Amino acid sequence: MNAKHMGNNEQATLWNGVAGRAWVEAQDLLDQMFQPIEDMLVQAVSAESGQRILDVGCGTGSTTLALARRIGARGRCVGIDISEPMINAARTRAALEDSTASFICDDAQKHAFEPESFDAIVSRFGVMFFDDPIAAFANLRFAGRGNARLQFYAWRGAEENPFMTTAERAAAGVLSNIPVWRPDEPGQFAFANQSRVYRILEESGWAEIEIDPIDIVCTFPEKGLLRYLTQLGPLGRVFQEVDEQTRRQLIETVRAAFDPYVDGTEVRFVAACWKVGARVPSVAIASK
Protein backbone atom coordinates (compact mmCIF):
# COMPACT_ATOMS: atom_id res chain seq x y z
CA MET A 1 0.00 0.00 0.00
CA ASN A 2 2.97 2.31 0.20
CA ALA A 3 6.19 2.85 -1.65
CA LYS A 4 7.75 -0.14 0.06
CA HIS A 5 6.47 -3.62 -0.76
CA MET A 6 4.09 -4.69 1.97
CA GLY A 7 4.35 -8.41 2.65
CA ASN A 8 1.99 -10.46 4.76
CA ASN A 9 3.79 -9.66 8.04
CA GLU A 10 3.35 -5.97 7.34
CA GLN A 11 -0.25 -6.58 6.29
CA ALA A 12 -0.83 -8.33 9.61
CA THR A 13 0.68 -5.38 11.47
CA LEU A 14 -1.45 -2.90 9.53
CA TRP A 15 -4.76 -4.75 9.92
CA ASN A 16 -4.13 -5.59 13.56
CA GLY A 17 -3.27 -1.96 14.23
CA VAL A 18 -4.56 1.35 13.00
CA ALA A 19 -6.34 0.07 9.87
CA GLY A 20 -8.13 -2.74 11.67
CA ARG A 21 -9.29 -0.47 14.48
CA ALA A 22 -10.50 2.11 11.97
CA TRP A 23 -12.59 -0.47 10.11
CA VAL A 24 -14.18 -1.59 13.38
CA GLU A 25 -15.03 1.98 14.31
CA ALA A 26 -16.45 2.66 10.85
CA GLN A 27 -18.22 -0.70 10.58
CA ASP A 28 -21.71 0.77 10.12
CA LEU A 29 -20.55 3.22 7.47
CA LEU A 30 -18.64 0.63 5.46
CA ASP A 31 -21.43 -1.94 5.66
CA GLN A 32 -23.89 0.60 4.24
CA MET A 33 -21.44 1.69 1.55
CA PHE A 34 -20.80 -1.84 0.34
CA GLN A 35 -24.32 -3.21 0.83
CA PRO A 36 -24.89 -3.67 -2.94
CA ILE A 37 -21.84 -5.94 -3.22
CA GLU A 38 -22.91 -7.94 -0.19
CA ASP A 39 -26.38 -8.38 -1.66
CA MET A 40 -24.98 -9.69 -4.95
CA LEU A 41 -22.73 -12.20 -3.18
CA VAL A 42 -25.55 -13.46 -1.00
CA GLN A 43 -27.95 -13.84 -3.92
CA ALA A 44 -25.32 -15.75 -5.91
CA VAL A 45 -24.98 -18.40 -3.21
CA SER A 46 -27.39 -21.33 -3.28
CA ALA A 47 -29.79 -21.47 -0.33
CA GLU A 48 -29.75 -25.26 -0.57
CA SER A 49 -29.75 -26.90 2.84
CA GLY A 50 -26.36 -27.93 4.17
CA GLN A 51 -24.25 -25.48 2.18
CA ARG A 52 -20.73 -24.82 3.49
CA ILE A 53 -19.41 -21.36 2.68
CA LEU A 54 -16.07 -19.63 3.31
CA ASP A 55 -15.92 -15.81 3.35
CA VAL A 56 -12.32 -14.64 2.74
CA GLY A 57 -11.15 -11.35 4.21
CA CYS A 58 -14.45 -11.14 6.06
CA GLY A 59 -13.60 -8.05 8.11
CA THR A 60 -16.21 -7.32 10.76
CA GLY A 61 -18.46 -10.06 9.40
CA SER A 62 -21.38 -8.37 7.68
CA THR A 63 -21.28 -10.56 4.56
CA THR A 64 -20.56 -13.73 6.56
CA LEU A 65 -23.57 -13.09 8.77
CA ALA A 66 -25.79 -12.35 5.77
CA LEU A 67 -24.68 -15.61 4.13
CA ALA A 68 -25.38 -17.53 7.32
CA ARG A 69 -28.89 -16.11 7.41
CA ARG A 70 -29.41 -17.22 3.80
CA ILE A 71 -28.28 -20.82 4.21
CA GLY A 72 -29.91 -21.37 7.58
CA ALA A 73 -29.00 -23.44 10.62
CA ARG A 74 -28.24 -26.58 8.59
CA GLY A 75 -25.48 -24.79 6.69
CA ARG A 76 -22.02 -23.77 7.79
CA CYS A 77 -20.64 -20.30 7.14
CA VAL A 78 -17.08 -19.41 8.14
CA GLY A 79 -15.34 -16.03 7.88
CA ILE A 80 -11.57 -15.71 7.92
CA ASP A 81 -9.51 -12.54 8.31
CA ILE A 82 -6.01 -11.63 9.42
CA SER A 83 -7.26 -8.81 11.66
CA GLU A 84 -7.93 -9.69 15.30
CA PRO A 85 -9.85 -6.45 16.02
CA MET A 86 -12.19 -7.12 13.09
CA ILE A 87 -12.64 -10.80 13.93
CA ASN A 88 -13.46 -9.90 17.53
CA ALA A 89 -16.08 -7.44 16.25
CA ALA A 90 -17.48 -10.12 13.92
CA ARG A 91 -17.78 -12.63 16.75
CA THR A 92 -19.57 -10.06 18.90
CA ARG A 93 -22.03 -9.35 16.10
CA ALA A 94 -22.63 -13.07 15.60
CA ALA A 95 -23.33 -13.56 19.29
CA LEU A 96 -25.74 -10.61 19.38
CA GLU A 97 -27.88 -12.09 16.61
CA ASP A 98 -27.38 -15.68 17.73
CA SER A 99 -25.87 -16.51 14.35
CA THR A 100 -24.47 -19.89 13.38
CA ALA A 101 -21.57 -18.14 11.59
CA SER A 102 -18.07 -18.74 12.96
CA PHE A 103 -14.85 -16.82 12.47
CA ILE A 104 -11.16 -17.63 12.15
CA CYS A 105 -8.40 -15.11 12.84
CA ASP A 106 -5.64 -16.22 10.49
CA ASP A 107 -4.00 -15.63 7.12
CA ALA A 108 -6.09 -17.41 4.46
CA GLN A 109 -2.93 -17.77 2.36
CA LYS A 110 -1.45 -20.17 4.91
CA HIS A 111 -4.33 -21.43 7.05
CA ALA A 112 -4.55 -25.22 7.31
CA PHE A 113 -8.07 -25.69 5.93
CA GLU A 114 -9.59 -29.14 5.90
CA PRO A 115 -9.45 -30.39 2.30
CA GLU A 116 -12.68 -30.23 0.29
CA SER A 117 -14.54 -28.61 3.17
CA PHE A 118 -16.48 -25.83 1.38
CA ASP A 119 -19.13 -25.71 -1.34
CA ALA A 120 -18.57 -22.01 -2.06
CA ILE A 121 -15.79 -19.50 -1.41
CA VAL A 122 -16.64 -15.80 -1.59
CA SER A 123 -15.11 -12.43 -0.82
CA ARG A 124 -16.15 -8.79 -0.75
CA PHE A 125 -12.92 -6.88 -1.42
CA GLY A 126 -10.92 -9.25 0.78
CA VAL A 127 -8.51 -11.06 -1.55
CA MET A 128 -6.23 -8.27 -2.81
CA PHE A 129 -3.83 -8.30 0.14
CA PHE A 130 -1.98 -11.59 -0.24
CA ASP A 131 1.81 -11.53 -0.44
CA ASP A 132 1.72 -14.59 -2.72
CA PRO A 133 -1.71 -14.65 -4.39
CA ILE A 134 -1.01 -17.82 -6.38
CA ALA A 135 -0.22 -19.71 -3.17
CA ALA A 136 -3.23 -18.15 -1.49
CA PHE A 137 -5.70 -19.15 -4.19
CA ALA A 138 -4.17 -22.63 -4.38
CA ASN A 139 -4.81 -22.95 -0.65
CA LEU A 140 -8.39 -21.76 -1.10
CA ARG A 141 -8.91 -24.16 -3.99
CA PHE A 142 -7.62 -26.96 -1.76
CA ALA A 143 -10.36 -26.03 0.75
CA GLY A 144 -13.12 -26.33 -1.87
CA ARG A 145 -14.77 -29.59 -2.83
CA GLY A 146 -14.94 -30.61 -6.50
CA ASN A 147 -17.04 -28.07 -8.46
CA ALA A 148 -17.06 -25.64 -5.53
CA ARG A 149 -17.75 -22.12 -6.74
CA LEU A 150 -15.46 -19.14 -6.17
CA GLN A 151 -16.92 -15.66 -6.46
CA PHE A 152 -15.34 -12.41 -5.37
CA TYR A 153 -15.36 -8.71 -6.08
CA ALA A 154 -12.15 -6.72 -6.39
CA TRP A 155 -11.39 -3.14 -7.37
CA ARG A 156 -10.33 -2.28 -10.88
CA GLY A 157 -7.65 0.39 -11.26
CA ALA A 158 -7.25 3.57 -9.23
CA GLU A 159 -7.80 5.64 -12.37
CA GLU A 160 -11.27 4.09 -12.71
CA ASN A 161 -12.06 4.69 -9.04
CA PRO A 162 -11.41 8.40 -8.45
CA PHE A 163 -13.59 8.47 -5.34
CA MET A 164 -11.28 5.98 -3.65
CA THR A 165 -8.21 8.15 -4.20
CA THR A 166 -9.77 11.59 -3.66
CA ALA A 167 -8.58 11.94 -0.07
CA GLU A 168 -4.90 11.21 -0.70
CA ARG A 169 -4.81 13.28 -3.89
CA ALA A 170 -6.27 16.27 -2.09
CA ALA A 171 -4.07 15.74 0.98
CA ALA A 172 -0.91 15.63 -1.14
CA GLY A 173 -0.99 19.42 -1.27
CA VAL A 174 -0.78 19.53 2.52
CA LEU A 175 1.31 16.48 3.44
CA SER A 176 4.32 14.86 1.81
CA ASN A 177 4.12 11.46 3.53
CA ILE A 178 0.82 10.10 2.20
CA PRO A 179 1.28 6.40 1.30
CA VAL A 180 0.95 5.70 -2.42
CA TRP A 181 -0.44 2.68 -4.24
CA ARG A 182 1.91 0.45 -6.25
CA PRO A 183 0.60 -1.76 -9.07
CA ASP A 184 0.44 -5.49 -8.34
CA GLU A 185 1.52 -5.09 -4.70
CA PRO A 186 -0.78 -6.14 -1.84
CA GLY A 187 -3.43 -3.47 -1.41
CA GLN A 188 -6.73 -2.16 -2.62
CA PHE A 189 -5.82 -2.06 -6.32
CA ALA A 190 -3.61 -5.15 -6.48
CA PHE A 191 -6.10 -6.88 -8.82
CA ALA A 192 -6.53 -3.96 -11.20
CA ASN A 193 -4.95 -5.91 -14.08
CA GLN A 194 -7.52 -8.36 -15.47
CA SER A 195 -4.90 -10.54 -17.18
CA ARG A 196 -2.94 -10.85 -13.94
CA VAL A 197 -6.05 -11.95 -12.04
CA TYR A 198 -6.76 -14.59 -14.68
CA ARG A 199 -3.18 -15.84 -14.52
CA ILE A 200 -3.26 -16.05 -10.71
CA LEU A 201 -6.40 -18.18 -10.76
CA GLU A 202 -5.23 -20.34 -13.64
CA GLU A 203 -1.84 -21.04 -12.06
CA SER A 204 -3.43 -21.82 -8.70
CA GLY A 205 -5.58 -24.54 -10.23
CA TRP A 206 -9.01 -22.96 -10.74
CA ALA A 207 -11.20 -23.74 -13.74
CA GLU A 208 -14.05 -21.99 -15.61
CA ILE A 209 -12.57 -18.58 -14.82
CA GLU A 210 -14.75 -15.56 -15.62
CA ILE A 211 -13.72 -11.97 -14.99
CA ASP A 212 -16.23 -9.27 -15.87
CA PRO A 213 -16.15 -5.51 -15.27
CA ILE A 214 -19.03 -4.22 -13.22
CA ASP A 215 -19.86 -0.70 -12.07
CA ILE A 216 -21.76 -0.51 -8.79
CA VAL A 217 -23.42 2.59 -7.35
CA CYS A 218 -22.55 2.91 -3.66
CA THR A 219 -23.99 5.40 -1.17
CA PHE A 220 -23.69 6.45 2.45
CA PRO A 221 -24.94 9.44 4.51
CA GLU A 222 -23.13 12.74 4.00
CA LYS A 223 -22.87 13.08 7.77
CA GLY A 224 -20.44 10.14 7.70
CA LEU A 225 -18.10 11.69 5.15
CA LEU A 226 -15.82 13.43 7.64
CA ARG A 227 -15.40 10.17 9.54
CA TYR A 228 -14.67 8.35 6.27
CA LEU A 229 -11.94 10.69 5.09
CA THR A 230 -10.17 11.07 8.45
CA GLN A 231 -10.25 7.41 9.55
CA LEU A 232 -9.89 5.24 6.47
CA GLY A 233 -7.38 4.73 3.70
CA PRO A 234 -3.91 6.23 3.42
CA LEU A 235 -4.99 9.59 4.86
CA GLY A 236 -6.64 7.92 7.84
CA ARG A 237 -3.37 6.16 8.69
CA VAL A 238 -1.47 9.45 9.08
CA PHE A 239 -4.23 11.87 10.14
CA GLN A 240 -3.86 11.25 13.88
CA GLU A 241 -0.09 11.78 13.68
CA VAL A 242 -0.21 15.42 12.54
CA ASP A 243 -0.72 18.53 14.66
CA GLU A 244 -4.10 20.17 15.19
CA GLN A 245 -3.50 22.99 12.73
CA THR A 246 -2.58 20.54 9.98
CA ARG A 247 -5.67 18.47 10.78
CA ARG A 248 -7.90 21.51 10.34
CA GLN A 249 -6.20 22.32 7.03
CA LEU A 250 -6.59 18.72 5.86
CA ILE A 251 -10.26 18.59 6.76
CA GLU A 252 -10.96 21.82 4.90
CA THR A 253 -8.97 20.83 1.83
CA VAL A 254 -10.00 17.20 1.58
CA ARG A 255 -13.66 17.70 2.43
CA ALA A 256 -13.99 20.24 -0.39
CA ALA A 257 -12.52 17.70 -2.83
CA PHE A 258 -15.47 15.39 -2.14
CA ASP A 259 -18.09 17.99 -3.10
CA PRO A 260 -18.70 16.39 -6.55
CA TYR A 261 -19.84 13.20 -4.82
CA VAL A 262 -22.31 14.84 -2.41
CA ASP A 263 -25.95 14.85 -3.42
CA GLY A 264 -27.99 16.49 -0.68
CA THR A 265 -27.73 14.33 2.43
CA GLU A 266 -26.05 11.46 0.57
CA VAL A 267 -22.61 10.62 -0.76
CA ARG A 268 -22.82 8.71 -4.04
CA PHE A 269 -20.07 7.19 -6.15
CA VAL A 270 -19.47 4.41 -8.67
CA ALA A 271 -17.31 1.48 -7.60
CA ALA A 272 -15.48 0.13 -10.67
CA CYS A 273 -14.94 -3.55 -9.88
CA TRP A 274 -14.16 -6.95 -11.27
CA LYS A 275 -16.76 -9.62 -10.69
CA VAL A 276 -14.69 -12.81 -10.64
CA GLY A 277 -15.94 -16.38 -10.75
CA ALA A 278 -14.25 -19.78 -11.02
CA ARG A 279 -14.71 -23.40 -9.99
CA VAL A 280 -12.64 -26.09 -8.34
CA PRO A 281 -12.08 -28.74 -11.03
CA SER A 282 -14.45 -31.70 -10.68
CA VAL A 283 -11.39 -33.95 -10.54
CA ALA A 284 -9.67 -32.59 -7.46
CA ILE A 285 -6.04 -31.46 -7.63
CA ALA A 286 -4.52 -33.08 -4.59
CA SER A 287 -1.63 -30.74 -3.85
CA LYS A 288 -1.64 -27.11 -2.86
N, C-alpha and C positions, 0 to 999 in steps of 0.2 A: 504494500500500500504506500510505501514511501520510496525514496530514491535507492535505498538499500534493499536487496532481496529479503523478503520476509518469509522465512521457513516456518515449519509447523511449531517449533518451540517458541518463536516470536509471536506466531498467531495465538498460541495458548496464553502467552503473557498478556497480549492485547485483549483477548476476549474474556480473560479472567480478571482483568483490571478495568481500566477506564471505559473501554468500549462495551464490555459486558454489563457493567453497572448502568451505563447510559441507556442501553437497550431495555433493561429492566424498568428503569424509571420512566421511559417513554413507551412502555408496552402498549398502553391503550391507544396512543397516537399511531404507532406503527401497525397495530392490528387493523385499525380502521383504514389506514392508507393502503394496505396490501390485501384488503378483504376480497377484491375481485379475483386475485390470483389464488387465494385460499379456496374460494368458491369453485373455481375451475378444477383445481386438484381434487377436491372432495367429490365433485360430480363425475369425474373421470374414473373414480375408483368404484368397483363393483360392490354393491351392498349385500352380496351373497353371504349367507351365514358362514361363519368360520374363517373369514378372510384374515390373513396375517399381513400387516402393513408396517413398513419401516419409513420413518420420516427423518431425513438426513439434514443436519444443521437446523434442528427444530426450534432453536431459540427458546423463547418463553412458552412455547407449547400450543399456541393458538390453533395451528393447522393440525397438529397431532390430536388435540382434543376434539376438533371438528370431525376428523376421520373416525375417531373412536365412537362418536355419537352416530355416525352413519352406519358403521358395521355392527354396532350393537354388542351386547355382553358376550355373545358367542365368539366374537372376533378377538383379535389381538393386535393392538396398535402400540408401537414402540417409537419414541423419539430419541435421537442421539445428537449430542452437541458437545463441543469441547469446552464450553463455558460453564463453570460451576454456578456463578450467580444466576445465569439464565435457566439452568436445569433446576436449581432450587425454586425459582419462581414458577416454573412449569409444574413441578411436583405440588407446590402449594395450590395452584389453580386446579389441578386434577383432584386434590383432596376436597377442595371446596365444592366441586360439583359431583363428587363421588364418581369420578370417571374410572373406567377400566384401563385407561392409557397408562403406560409406564415409561420411565425415562432413564437413559444411560448417559452419564457424564464421561465421555471418552472421545478420542479421535477416530472417526469412522474410517480413516485411511488404514488404521492399524488394529482396530478392535477385533477381537477373536469371536466373530459371529459363528453361531452354529450353521453348518452348511445346509443349504436348501431350506431355510427356515422362514422365508417370506414369500408371499404371493404377489406383492407389489412394493416397489421402492419409490418414494416420492421426495420432492424437495421444493421449497419456496425460497429461492435465492440462498440456498445453503451449501452449494457444492463448488463454489468458485475459490475456495480458500485452501485447497490442498497443496502441499509442497510437491507431491508427486501424484498428479491426478490419474495417471494410468494405473499406478498401484492402488490408488483409492477406489477407482471404479472396478478394478479386478476384484478387490475385496468385497465390494458391494454385490457384484455379480455372483461371487461365491456364496453370498448369503441368500440369493434368490433361488427358488426352485426352478425346474425346467419350465420355460414359457412365462416366467414371472415378468411383469411389466415394470419398466422404469419410466417415470415421467417427472421432469423437473422444469422449472423456469429459471433462466439466468439472464442477466443484463446483456444487451448488445453494447456497442461501443459508447464511450463517453461523449463523442460528438453527436450521437443520436439521442442522448439523454441529458440535455442542457440543464434541466432542473436539478439533477443529481450533482452537478458540479458548480452550480451557481454560487454557493457559499464560499468555496475556496477560491474561485475566480475573483469574486468581489473582495475577499479578504486579502488577496495578494497585494493590493495597493496599500494595505496597512501593515501587514506582517511579511516577513521574509522566510519564515520557517514552516509554512504550510506544507504538509506532506503531499507528494504528487503521486499520481497513478502511473504505473509502468506496465506496458503491454505484456500479457502472458504470465505475469507474476501473480501470486496469490492476492486476491482482492476482488472488489466489486466487479471490475470489468475484465477479469481474467479470461472469461469465455466469450469475449467480443468477437473473436475470429471463428466463423462458422466452420471452416475447414479444419481448424485445430480441434474443435469440439468433436467433430466427426472422427478425426484420427484417434483422439483419446479413447472414445467409446469402442472403436473398431479394434484398436490394439489391446484393449482390456477385455475383449472377448464378448462384447454385446452384439446382437443381431437385430435386423429390421430397424435400423437407425433412421429416425426422421427428425429433422431440425427445421422448424418453420419460424419465420419472423412473425411477431404478433405485437400490436400496439394496444396498450391497456390504459384506459382512463382511470386515474387514481385521484382520490380526494381526501381532504381532512379539514377540520375547522380552522379558520384563519387565526383564532385565538391560540392555537397550538404552534403557530409558525415560529415564534420567538424561541420556544422550547426546542423545536426541531433544529434550528440553525445554530444554537449555542451548545447543544448537547451531543449531536450526532455527526458522524463523518469526520473528515480531517480537521475541520475547524473546531468541532466539539472536543477533539483530543488536545487542543492547545489553548482553548478559550480560558479555562480556569487558571492557566499558568501566567497570564498577562496581568498587568496592573489595571486598576479600575478605570483610569482614563482611556486606556487602549480598548478596554471592553466596551465602553460607551461609544467610542468611535467605530468599533467593529459592528455593534448592533445597528447604529445609524446607517452605515455604509452597506452592510450585507442585507439588512431588512429591505432597504430601498430596491436592491437588485431583484428581489422576489416580487415586486409589484406586478409584473406581467402575468404572474400565475394566480393572483388574487382576484376572485370574482365575488364581490360582496362579502359574505361571512364565510366563504369557502376558498380553500386553496385547491387548484385543479391543475394536473399535469398529465402528460402522456408518458407511460413507461414503455420504452422500446426494448422488447425482450426476445429471447429465443424460447420457443416451446419445444422441448426435446423429449422424444420418446424412443424406447428401444426395448428389446426383450432378451431374456436369458435364453440361449439356444435350447431347443427341446432335448437335445443330447447334451447332458451337462459336461462342462469342461472341468475336470477334477482339480486342477491346480489353480492357485491364485496367480 
